[in-house]
Amino acid sequence: MKRTIVYYGIALALLLGFLKYIEYHYIIKDLSMEFYLGIVALFFSGLGVWAGLRWANKHEKSAKSANSPTTTSTAPPDVEASLSKLGISKREHEVLCLIAEGHSNQEIADQLFLSLNTVKSHSSNLFSKLDVKRRTQAIQRAKELGLLPETDATFG
């Protein structure tokens, strides 16, 4: 994102420099300032549309990758029953699965499109509902309760 801003600034500076050069050396008498402003406006409108489409495509691909097999939409019915019995939401279960895979809070936030504070809140709620104090204890307890398959953990 920072690189796009830098490119945008460089493009603006080059375009304005070019237009000033043309203005002072060739066509200052033939064209009005509104013409130059129109050219600049059209250029940056097109650049803005291009950047917006590129950004939207990037986030669309990220959203598709976030719908991985670790989500609870593919959880068996007995896991769903255990989750509802413990009061664990589907989103909390997604966080639990990602914790079991060894992801940091920031990685979980990025993958699920949540804020870091939301991930911390979900983790805290999970620890409370599972009656544990640490991530490793939460993973162990979740496996004991059948909330996670044994092969999920690459942690530790």
VOPAGU-2260 file (C-alpha; in pm, 1 decimal, decimal comma):
REM VOPAGU-2260
SITE   aa  ch    i         X         Y         Z
SITE  MET   A    0       0,0       0,0       0,0
SITE  LYS   A    1     285,6     238,4      82,3
SITE  ARG   A    2     447,3     161,2    -251,5
SITE  THR   A    3     126,6     257,6    -432,8
SITE  ILE   A    4     118,5     591,7    -250,8
SITE  VAL   A    5     479,1     662,9    -346,3
SITE  TYR   A    6     410,9     576,6    -711,5
SITE  TYR   A    7     101,7     793,4    -704,9
SITE  GLY   A    8     303,0    1087,8    -570,2
SITE  ILE   A    9     580,6    1041,7    -825,5
SITE  ALA   A   10     326,4    1023,1   -1108,3
SITE  LEU   A   11     161,4    1342,5    -986,1
SITE  ALA   A   12     493,2    1526,2    -967,6
SITE  LEU   A   13     601,4    1411,2   -1314,3
SITE  LEU   A   14     269,1    1498,1   -1471,2
SITE  LEU   A   15     259,4    1842,3   -1314,6
SITE  GLY   A   16     619,4    1907,1   -1418,2
SITE  PHE   A   17     542,6    1801,3   -1774,4
SITE  LEU   A   18     233,8    2019,4   -1790,1
SITE  LYS   A   19     425,5    2320,7   -1657,9
SITE  TYR   A   20     695,0    2262,3   -1919,3
SITE  ILE   A   21     434,4    2252,6   -2196,3
SITE  GLU   A   22     256,8    2553,8   -2053,2
SITE  TYR   A   23     566,0    2772,3   -2045,8
SITE  HIS   A   24     725,2    2664,2   -2373,3
SITE  TYR   A   25     462,4    2572,7   -2626,8
SITE  ILE   A   26      91,2    2627,4   -2582,8
SITE  ILE   A   27      35,9    2883,3   -2312,5
SITE  LYS   A   28    -136,6    3112,0   -2560,6
SITE  ASP   A   29    -360,0    2846,2   -2717,4
SITE  LEU   A   30    -505,5    2654,3   -2423,0
SITE  SER   A   31    -659,9    2771,4   -2099,0
SITE  MET   A   32    -576,8    2649,1   -1748,1
SITE  GLU   A   33    -906,5    2457,0   -1735,3
SITE  PHE   A   34    -778,1    2232,0   -2012,6
SITE  TYR   A   35    -468,9    2141,2   -1809,0
SITE  LEU   A   36    -673,9    2080,7   -1497,2
SITE  GLY   A   37    -906,3    1858,5   -1698,4
SITE  ILE   A   38    -612,3    1648,9   -1818,6
SITE  VAL   A   39    -480,8    1610,9   -1464,3
SITE  ALA   A   40    -828,3    1523,3   -1335,1
SITE  LEU   A   41    -882,6    1258,6   -1604,8
SITE  PHE   A   42    -541,0    1105,3   -1546,5
SITE  PHE   A   43    -581,9    1073,2   -1171,8
SITE  SER   A   44    -942,2     957,5   -1199,9
SITE  GLY   A   45    -823,4     672,8   -1419,8
SITE  LEU   A   46    -535,8     602,0   -1183,3
SITE  GLY   A   47    -776,4     595,9    -888,0
SITE  VAL   A   48   -1010,5     351,1   -1062,6
SITE  TRP   A   49    -715,9     127,5   -1153,1
SITE  ALA   A   50    -578,8     132,7    -796,3
SITE  GLY   A   51    -924,9      63,4    -650,7
SITE  LEU   A   52    -980,8    -236,7    -877,3
SITE  ARG   A   53    -638,1    -371,9    -796,9
SITE  TRP   A   54    -700,4    -331,2    -422,9
SITE  ALA   A   55   -1044,9    -495,5    -450,0
SITE  ASN   A   56    -903,2    -794,9    -638,4
SITE  LYS   A   57    -628,8    -835,0    -378,1
SITE  HIS   A   58    -880,1    -845,8     -93,3
SITE  GLU   A   59   -1113,9   -1075,9    -286,5
SITE  LYS   A   60    -830,1   -1329,0    -323,6
SITE  SER   A   61    -749,0   -1295,1      47,1
SITE  ALA   A   62   -1112,2   -1357,6     138,3
SITE  LYS   A   63   -1117,3   -1673,9     -70,8
SITE  SER   A   64    -804,4   -1805,2     101,3
SITE  ALA   A   65    -958,6   -1729,7     442,7
SITE  ASN   A   66   -1234,4   -1981,8     370,4
SITE  SER   A   67   -1000,1   -2269,9     440,1
SITE  PRO   A   68   -1091,0   -2613,8     573,7
SITE  THR   A   69   -1018,1   -2491,8     927,9
SITE  THR   A   70   -1348,8   -2304,0     944,9
SITE  THR   A   71   -1634,7   -2454,0    1141,9
SITE  SER   A   72   -1868,9   -2466,4     842,0
SITE  THR   A   73   -1722,0   -2813,0     774,1
SITE  ALA   A   74   -1727,9   -2923,4    1138,4
SITE  PRO   A   75   -1907,1   -3249,9    1209,6
SITE  PRO   A   76   -2239,8   -3235,8    1395,6
SITE  ASP   A   77   -2089,6   -3375,7    1718,9
SITE  VAL   A   78   -1836,4   -3091,0    1723,2
SITE  GLU   A   79   -2120,6   -2842,5    1667,9
SITE  ALA   A   80   -2304,1   -2991,1    1966,0
SITE  SER   A   81   -1991,8   -2968,3    2183,8
SITE  LEU   A   82   -1937,3   -2607,2    2079,0
SITE  SER   A   83   -2292,3   -2507,1    2164,2
SITE  LYS   A   84   -2273,8   -2694,3    2496,0
SITE  LEU   A   85   -1962,1   -2497,3    2593,9
SITE  GLY   A   86   -2100,7   -2172,3    2454,2
SITE  ILE   A   87   -1818,5   -2137,2    2200,1
SITE  SER   A   88   -1919,9   -1937,3    1893,6
SITE  LYS   A   89   -1822,5   -2035,4    1540,5
SITE  ARG   A   90   -1583,3   -1740,7    1520,9
SITE  GLU   A   91   -1418,7   -1841,5    1848,2
SITE  HIS   A   92   -1380,7   -2193,3    1709,6
SITE  GLU   A   93   -1212,4   -2051,5    1398,7
SITE  VAL   A   94    -971,1   -1864,4    1626,4
SITE  LEU   A   95    -910,9   -2184,5    1825,6
SITE  CYS   A   96    -831,3   -2380,1    1508,2
SITE  LEU   A   97    -582,2   -2115,1    1398,6
SITE  ILE   A   98    -425,3   -2110,4    1745,5
SITE  ALA   A   99    -386,8   -2488,6    1716,4
SITE  GLU   A  100    -210,9   -2439,7    1381,8
SITE  GLY   A  101      41,7   -2218,2    1560,5
SITE  HIS   A  102     -60,0   -1878,5    1425,8
SITE  SER   A  103      10,4   -1561,1    1621,7
SITE  ASN   A  104    -269,8   -1322,3    1718,1
SITE  GLN   A  105    -168,1   -1085,6    1437,0
SITE  GLU   A  106    -169,7   -1367,3    1179,2
SITE  ILE   A  107    -513,8   -1477,1    1298,8
SITE  ALA   A  108    -640,0   -1118,3    1275,6
SITE  ASP   A  109    -507,4   -1086,4     920,9
SITE  GLN   A  110    -648,7   -1419,5     806,1
SITE  LEU   A  111    -996,1   -1366,9     955,6
SITE  PHE   A  112   -1010,2    -992,4     878,5
SITE  LEU   A  113   -1047,5    -900,2    1244,3
SITE  SER   A  114    -876,1    -642,4    1460,4
SITE  LEU   A  115    -601,5    -758,1    1692,4
SITE  ASN   A  116    -815,6    -662,9    1993,7
SITE  THR   A  117   -1103,3    -877,3    1865,5
SITE  VAL   A  118    -872,6   -1178,9    1833,9
SITE  LYS   A  119    -747,0   -1118,4    2187,4
SITE  SER   A  120   -1106,7   -1098,7    2312,2
SITE  HIS   A  121   -1197,5   -1423,6    2137,1
SITE  SER   A  122    -886,7   -1590,1    2283,5
SITE  SER   A  123    -970,1   -1466,1    2632,0
SITE  ASN   A  124   -1328,8   -1591,5    2597,1
SITE  LEU   A  125   -1199,4   -1930,0    2478,3
SITE  PHE   A  126    -960,3   -1958,1    2771,9
SITE  SER   A  127   -1245,0   -1881,2    3009,5
SITE  LYS   A  128   -1488,2   -2126,0    2846,5
SITE  LEU   A  129   -1225,7   -2401,2    2833,6
SITE  ASP   A  130   -1107,7   -2317,9    3187,8
SITE  VAL   A  131    -741,9   -2275,6    3085,9
SITE  LYS   A  132    -478,6   -2003,6    3111,8
SITE  ARG   A  133    -250,9   -2061,2    2810,8
SITE  ARG   A  134    -273,1   -2136,8    2440,1
SITE  THR   A  135    -113,1   -2477,8    2479,6
SITE  GLN   A  136    -361,5   -2570,3    2752,4
SITE  ALA   A  137    -647,9   -2452,5    2531,2
SITE  ILE   A  138    -528,9   -2674,1    2245,6
SITE  GLN   A  139    -491,1   -2973,3    2475,3
SITE  ARG   A  140    -834,3   -2917,9    2634,1
SITE  ALA   A  141    -999,0   -2869,9    2293,2
SITE  LYS   A  142    -851,5   -3200,5    2173,5
SITE  GLU   A  143    -976,4   -3375,7    2487,2
SITE  LEU   A  144   -1324,9   -3240,6    2418,2
SITE  GLY   A  145   -1304,5   -3343,4    2053,1
SITE  LEU   A  146   -1315,1   -2986,6    1923,5
SITE  LEU   A  147    -991,0   -3032,2    1729,1
SITE  PRO   A  148    -861,2   -3330,7    1538,4
SITE  GLU   A  149    -526,9   -3464,8    1661,9
SITE  THR   A  150    -357,3   -3376,0    1331,4
SITE  ASP   A  151    -448,4   -3002,7    1355,9
SITE  ALA   A  152    -162,7   -2908,1    1586,1
SITE  THR   A  153     166,2   -2811,7    1428,9
SITE  PHE   A  154     227,6   -2604,3    1739,6
SITE  GLY   A  155     504,5   -2683,0    1984,8
